[in-house]
Amino acid sequence: MIGKIREACRQVEVDAIIGYRKKEGEPREILHVFKPDEIDKITFSPLSSNNPARLLMEILPHNEQGCSNCKGV
């Protein structure tokens, strides 16, 4: 699965890949903004049973001035 995500990221021109956690009924929590040269660093950690959050990856536009999704990270 992670290989498919990395390959998809390489096939499109992206500025950044946003890693975030989303709990039902709550806003998403940005965990990390991966730059294009960090694609190989993307990993998924298993979530413990007491943490119902799902780790999601989303490809979003990002620029040096920052954006609303990553608050300028």
DONU-906429 format. One line per field, with one value per atom (N, C-alpha, C): y, z, x; residue in three letters; atom name. Coordinates in steps of 0.2 Angstrom, whole numbers, plus 5000, padded with zeros to 4 digits. Last residue first. Layout:
% residues N
north = Y/...
up = Z/...
east = X/...
residu = ALA/...
atome = CA/...
***
This chain:
% residues 73
north = 5128/5124/5123/5137/5139/5135/5129/5135/5137/5120/5118/5124/5125/5118/5116/5138/5137/5130/5140/5139/5137/5148/5144/5144/5152/5157/5154/5141/5144/5149/5131/5135/5138/5117/5120/5125/5107/5112/5116/5090/5097/5102/5074/5078/5085/5066/5070/5074/5052/5056/5060/5048/5049/5053/5038/5042/5042/5040/5037/5041/5037/5042/5038/5030/5028/5033/5024/5030/5028/5012/5017/5024/5003/5003/5008/5013/5008/5008/5011/5015/5010/5009/5006/5010/5022/5018/5015/5023/5023/5019/5035/5028/5029/5043/5042/5035/5045/5044/5043/5046/5039/5039/5059/5054/5048/5071/5066/5061/5079/5075/5070/5086/5081/5076/5086/5089/5084/5083/5080/5084/5089/5091/5088/5081/5083/5085/5082/5079/5081/5091/5091/5087/5085/5088/5086/5090/5086/5090/5093/5095/5091/5080/5085/5087/5069/5075/5081/5057/5059/5064/5063/5059/5062/5062/5064/5060/5067/5063/5066/5069/5071/5066/5075/5069/5072/5081/5083/5076/5084/5079/5080/5097/5094/5089/5099/5104/5101/5088/5090/5095/5081/5086/5089/5063/5069/5075/5052/5052/5059/5051/5053/5054/5048/5055/5056/5035/5040/5047/5029/5029/5034/5031/5034/5034/5023/5030/5033/5010/5013/5020/5008/5009/5012/5006/5012/5014/4994/5000/5006
up = 5037/5039/5033/5036/5034/5036/5039/5043/5042/5030/5035/5039/5024/5026/5031/5020/5026/5029/5018/5015/5021/5013/5017/5015/5004/5009/5014/4997/5002/5007/4995/4993/4998/4990/4995/4992/4987/4985/4991/4993/4993/4990/4995/4991/4990/5011/5006/5002/5021/5017/5012/5038/5031/5028/5051/5048/5041/5062/5056/5053/5080/5074/5068/5091/5085/5079/5102/5098/5091/5108/5112/5108/5100/5100/5104/5090/5095/5096/5073/5078/5083/5065/5067/5073/5054/5060/5062/5038/5042/5048/5030/5033/5036/5019/5021/5024/5014/5021/5023/5000/5003/5010/4999/4997/5000/5000/5006/5005/4990/4990/4997/4991/4986/4987/5009/5003/4998/5020/5017/5010/5035/5028/5024/5048/5044/5037/5054/5058/5054/5057/5053/5057/5061/5064/5060/5057/5056/5059/5070/5064/5063/5074/5076/5069/5070/5073/5075/5071/5069/5073/5068/5073/5071/5058/5058/5063/5054/5058/5059/5039/5045/5048/5028/5033/5038/5012/5019/5023/5001/5003/5011/4989/4996/4997/4976/4980/4987/4962/4969/4972/4948/4950/4957/4949/4948/4951/4951/4945/4944/4965/4960/4953/4971/4972/4967/4966/4964/4965/4973/4966/4963/4987/4984/4977/4986/4988/4985/4983/4979/4980/4995/4989/4983/5004/5005/4998/5000/5000/5000
east = 5020/5025/5030/5009/5016/5021/4998/4999/5007/4993/4999/5001/4981/4981/4987/4984/4979/4979/5002/4995/4990/5017/5013/5006/5026/5023/5018/5029/5034/5031/5015/5020/5024/5005/5008/5013/4990/4995/4998/4990/4988/4993/4986/4991/4987/4985/4982/4987/4983/4988/4984/4979/4977/4982/4975/4981/4979/4962/4964/4970/4959/4961/4963/4957/4953/4954/4967/4967/4964/4967/4964/4965/4973/4966/4963/4985/4984/4976/4990/4987/4984/5005/4999/4996/5011/5012/5005/5017/5011/5013/5029/5027/5020/5039/5032/5031/5051/5051/5044/5050/5052/5052/5047/5042/5044/5055/5054/5049/5055/5061/5060/5042/5043/5049/5039/5041/5042/5026/5031/5033/5021/5021/5027/5012/5018/5017/5000/5005/5012/4986/4991/4997/4970/4977/4982/4954/4960/4966/4941/4945/4951/4929/4934/4938/4921/4918/4923/4933/4926/4924/4950/4945/4938/4963/4956/4952/4979/4975/4968/4990/4986/4982/5002/5000/4996/5003/5001/4999/5015/5010/5009/5018/5019/5014/5018/5022/5023/5018/5015/5020/5014/5018/5015/5013/5010/5015/5021/5018/5014/5024/5030/5027/5013/5015/5021/5011/5006/5009/5022/5022/5017/5018/5024/5024/5006/5006/5012/5012/5007/5006/5019/5023/5018/5009/5013/5017/5004/5000/5004
residu = VAL/VAL/VAL/GLY/GLY/GLY/LYS/LYS/LYS/CYS/CYS/CYS/ASN/ASN/ASN/SER/SER/SER/CYS/CYS/CYS/GLY/GLY/GLY/GLN/GLN/GLN/GLU/GLU/GLU/ASN/ASN/ASN/HIS/HIS/HIS/PRO/PRO/PRO/LEU/LEU/LEU/ILE/ILE/ILE/GLU/GLU/GLU/MET/MET/MET/LEU/LEU/LEU/LEU/LEU/LEU/ARG/ARG/ARG/ALA/ALA/ALA/PRO/PRO/PRO/ASN/ASN/ASN/ASN/ASN/ASN/SER/SER/SER/SER/SER/SER/LEU/LEU/LEU/PRO/PRO/PRO/SER/SER/SER/PHE/PHE/PHE/THR/THR/THR/ILE/ILE/ILE/LYS/LYS/LYS/ASP/ASP/ASP/ILE/ILE/ILE/GLU/GLU/GLU/ASP/ASP/ASP/PRO/PRO/PRO/LYS/LYS/LYS/PHE/PHE/PHE/VAL/VAL/VAL/HIS/HIS/HIS/LEU/LEU/LEU/ILE/ILE/ILE/GLU/GLU/GLU/ARG/ARG/ARG/PRO/PRO/PRO/GLU/GLU/GLU/GLY/GLY/GLY/GLU/GLU/GLU/LYS/LYS/LYS/LYS/LYS/LYS/ARG/ARG/ARG/TYR/TYR/TYR/GLY/GLY/GLY/ILE/ILE/ILE/ILE/ILE/ILE/ALA/ALA/ALA/ASP/ASP/ASP/VAL/VAL/VAL/GLU/GLU/GLU/VAL/VAL/VAL/GLN/GLN/GLN/ARG/ARG/ARG/CYS/CYS/CYS/ALA/ALA/ALA/GLU/GLU/GLU/ARG/ARG/ARG/ILE/ILE/ILE/LYS/LYS/LYS/GLY/GLY/GLY/ILE/ILE/ILE/MET/MET/MET
atome = N/CA/C/N/CA/C/N/CA/C/N/CA/C/N/CA/C/N/CA/C/N/CA/C/N/CA/C/N/CA/C/N/CA/C/N/CA/C/N/CA/C/N/CA/C/N/CA/C/N/CA/C/N/CA/C/N/CA/C/N/CA/C/N/CA/C/N/CA/C/N/CA/C/N/CA/C/N/CA/C/N/CA/C/N/CA/C/N/CA/C/N/CA/C/N/CA/C/N/CA/C/N/CA/C/N/CA/C/N/CA/C/N/CA/C/N/CA/C/N/CA/C/N/CA/C/N/CA/C/N/CA/C/N/CA/C/N/CA/C/N/CA/C/N/CA/C/N/CA/C/N/CA/C/N/CA/C/N/CA/C/N/CA/C/N/CA/C/N/CA/C/N/CA/C/N/CA/C/N/CA/C/N/CA/C/N/CA/C/N/CA/C/N/CA/C/N/CA/C/N/CA/C/N/CA/C/N/CA/C/N/CA/C/N/CA/C/N/CA/C/N/CA/C/N/CA/C/N/CA/C/N/CA/C/N/CA/C/N/CA/C/N/CA/C/N/CA/C/N/CA/C/N/CA/C
***
